[in-house]
Amino acid sequence: MLYVLIGFISFSLIASTIYIINDAKDVEKDKLHPTKKNRPFASGKISIAEGFVYAVCCFFISIGLLFYLIVFHHISFFALFNLLLYFILNLAYSLGLKDIPIIDISILTAGFLIRVMFGALLAGTYVSSWLYLTIVSAAFYLGLGKRRNEIKMVESGIDGVTRAVLQKYTFNFLDKFMYLCLGMTCVFYALWAKEYPNPYMILTVPVVIIIFMQYSLDIESSYDGDPVEVVFADKKILAFCLLFLCMLFGIIYLL
């Protein structure tokens, strides 16, 4: 499925465009951050002008690749709508919506959902209702957890530079709704697994719960809540994720 790989590259390039714009806009703040100061713009490795050229190239290559898929591989034109919606939402996020509470996390959640919808369009399938709800609640859990731990790091003095939006949140609010979304995620996933045509899919539910338990334990520690950092820093989560993927592959393709 070469066209799926091309679609993946297209979406990665549009996401890279957004990251470049966001980092260029926040370069002065990033210079004061303990870890973000090492980013290309903040560290001075790449100039803003160079970054602009990279962003423009990434954007047009991404659109070009998707047009190729639409014309020659008959991918749904709705995939282009998904791609542009992701770009517009995240551009608006970078230009100011990230400073509005609830809206900021909602856009992050929409980004996760659009990724999945885009992948489904490439594969010629659809996202079921229970899986849609699982993705939304899980994305809210991750977003709320990240904001929660950013507040914790600021209050503990680990990070002296804070997002403007954090001044409008409270730790208790984020903590409460984070775990509410976690509970909903586990329930929705279990309902999706129960309705899956293969009855063995229900066996993956305990593994999913364990993954989220370990993830929650990690973000209760000193992590800043960045999902990528948390997952790749914990070998147990990686092991359980690998087990989960192996179970999915076996249930879908072998049983």
C-alpha positions in Angstrom: 0.0 0.0 0.0 2.5 2.6 -1.3 -0.2 5.3 -1.4 -0.8 4.9 2.4 2.9 5.6 2.9 2.7 8.6 0.6 -0.3 9.9 2.6 1.6 9.5 5.8 4.4 11.6 4.4 2.0 14.2 3.2 0.4 14.5 6.7 3.8 14.5 8.4 4.9 17.4 6.1 1.8 19.5 6.9 2.4 18.8 10.6 6.0 19.9 10.2 4.8 23.2 8.7 2.8 23.9 11.8 5.6 23.0 14.1 8.0 25.4 12.3 5.5 28.2 12.5 4.8 27.6 16.1 8.4 27.4 17.1 9.2 30.6 15.1 6.4 32.5 16.9 7.5 31.3 20.3 11.3 31.5 19.8 11.8 34.2 22.5 9.9 32.2 25.1 11.6 29.0 24.1 15.0 30.6 24.8 14.1 30.8 28.4 12.7 27.2 28.7 15.0 24.5 30.2 14.4 22.1 27.4 12.9 24.1 24.5 15.9 26.3 24.4 17.6 23.5 22.5 15.1 23.7 19.6 16.6 24.8 16.2 15.2 28.4 16.3 15.8 29.0 20.0 19.4 27.6 19.9 20.2 29.7 16.8 20.9 26.6 14.6 18.3 27.8 12.1 17.2 31.3 11.3 13.6 32.4 11.1 14.1 33.2 7.4 15.4 29.6 6.8 12.5 28.2 8.8 10.0 30.1 6.6 11.5 28.6 3.4 11.3 25.1 5.0 7.7 25.7 6.0 6.6 26.8 2.5 8.3 23.8 0.9 6.8 21.4 3.4 3.3 22.8 2.8 3.4 22.7 -1.0 5.0 19.3 -1.2 2.4 18.0 1.2 -0.5 19.3 -0.9 1.2 18.1 -4.1 1.5 14.6 -2.7 -2.1 14.5 -1.7 -3.3 15.7 -5.1 -1.2 12.9 -6.6 -3.1 10.4 -4.5 -6.5 11.9 -5.3 -5.9 12.0 -9.1 -4.0 8.7 -9.6 -5.1 6.5 -6.7 -8.6 7.8 -6.4 -8.3 8.7 -2.7 -11.4 10.6 -1.5 -11.2 14.3 -2.0 -12.4 14.6 1.6 -8.8 13.7 2.6 -7.7 17.1 1.3 -10.4 18.7 3.5 -9.0 16.9 6.5 -5.5 18.0 5.7 -6.4 21.7 5.3 -8.7 21.6 8.3 -5.8 20.3 10.4 -3.5 23.0 9.0 -6.1 25.8 9.6 -7.0 24.7 13.1 -3.4 24.4 14.2 -2.4 27.6 12.5 -5.1 29.4 14.5 -3.8 27.6 17.6 -0.3 28.8 17.0 -1.5 32.4 16.3 -3.5 32.8 19.5 -6.1 30.2 20.3 -3.6 28.3 22.4 -4.1 31.0 25.0 -7.8 30.4 25.4 -8.6 27.7 28.0 -10.6 24.6 26.8 -10.3 25.8 23.2 -6.5 25.0 23.3 -7.1 21.4 24.5 -10.1 21.0 22.1 -7.9 21.9 19.1 -5.2 19.4 20.3 -7.9 16.7 20.5 -9.2 17.6 17.1 -5.7 17.1 15.8 -5.6 13.5 17.0 -9.1 12.8 15.6 -8.2 14.3 12.2 -5.1 12.2 12.0 -7.2 9.0 12.5 -9.9 10.2 10.1 -7.2 10.9 7.5 -5.7 7.5 7.9 -9.1 5.9 7.5 -9.7 7.7 4.3 -6.3 6.6 2.9 -7.1 3.0 3.9 -10.6 3.1 2.5 -12.3 2.3 5.8 -14.2 4.2 8.4 -14.0 5.0 12.1 -16.8 3.4 14.2 -18.8 5.4 16.8 -17.2 3.7 19.8 -13.7 4.1 18.3 -14.4 7.8 17.6 -15.4 8.3 21.3 -12.4 6.4 22.4 -10.1 8.6 20.4 -11.7 11.8 21.6 -11.7 11.0 25.3 -8.2 9.6 25.1 -7.0 12.8 23.4 -8.6 15.0 26.0 -7.0 12.8 28.7 -3.5 13.4 27.1 -4.1 17.1 26.6 -5.4 17.7 30.1 -2.6 15.7 31.5 0.0 17.8 29.7 -1.5 21.1 31.0 -1.8 19.6 34.5 1.9 18.7 34.6 3.0 22.0 33.1 1.2 23.7 36.0 2.9 21.3 38.5 6.3 22.1 37.0 5.8 25.8 37.2 4.5 25.6 40.8 7.5 23.5 41.8 9.9 25.9 40.3 11.2 23.4 37.7 10.0 25.6 34.8 9.9 29.3 35.5 8.4 30.2 32.1 4.7 29.4 31.8 2.1 29.4 29.0 -0.3 32.2 29.2 -3.2 29.8 29.2 -2.0 28.1 32.4 -2.9 31.2 34.4 -6.5 30.4 33.5 -6.5 26.8 34.6 -6.2 25.3 38.0 -4.4 22.0 38.9 -7.5 20.5 40.5 -9.7 21.3 37.5 -7.2 19.6 35.1 -6.6 16.7 37.4 -10.3 16.0 37.9 -11.3 16.1 34.2 -8.1 14.3 33.1 -9.1 11.2 35.1 -12.8 11.6 34.1 -11.6 11.3 30.5 -9.4 8.4 31.3 -12.4 6.5 32.7 -14.5 7.3 29.7 -11.6 6.1 27.4 -11.4 2.7 29.0 -15.2 2.3 28.9 -15.5 3.4 25.3 -12.6 1.1 24.2 -14.2 -1.8 26.0 -17.5 -1.2 24.2 -15.7 -1.0 20.8 -13.9 -4.2 21.6 -17.1 -5.9 22.6 -18.8 -5.0 19.3 -15.8 -6.0 17.2 -16.7 -8.9 14.9 -13.9 -11.1 16.4 -14.8 -11.9 20.0 -11.1 -12.2 21.0 -10.7 -8.4 20.7 -12.1 -8.1 24.2 -8.8 -9.7 25.5 -7.0 -6.5 24.6 -9.0 -4.4 27.1 -6.9 -5.3 30.2 -3.7 -4.5 28.3 -5.1 -1.0 27.4 -6.1 -0.4 31.0 -2.6 -1.4 32.1 -1.0 1.0 29.6 -3.1 3.9 30.8 -2.4 3.0 34.5 1.4 3.0 33.8 1.1 6.2 31.9 -0.8 7.8 34.7 1.7 6.7 37.2 4.5 8.2 35.1 2.8 11.6 34.8 2.3 11.7 38.5 6.1 11.9 38.8 8.4 14.5 37.4 7.4 14.3 33.7 6.0 17.4 32.1 3.2 15.4 30.5 4.4 15.3 27.0 3.0 12.0 25.7 6.0 11.2 23.4 8.5 11.8 26.2 6.5 9.7 28.7 6.0 6.8 26.4 9.6 6.6 25.1 11.1 7.1 28.5 9.3 4.1 30.1 10.3 0.7 28.8 7.3 -0.9 30.5 4.9 1.2 28.5 6.8 0.4 25.3 6.6 -3.3 26.2 2.9 -3.2 26.9 2.3 -1.2 23.7 4.2 -3.8 21.7 2.1 -6.5 23.3 -1.1 -4.6 22.5 0.0 -4.2 18.8 0.9 -7.9 18.6 -2.4 -8.9 20.0 -4.2 -6.6 17.5 -2.3 -8.1 14.6 -3.0 -11.6 15.7 -6.7 -11.0 16.3 -7.3 -9.1 13.1 -5.1 -11.1 10.7 -4.6 -14.5 12.2 -7.6 -15.5 14.2 
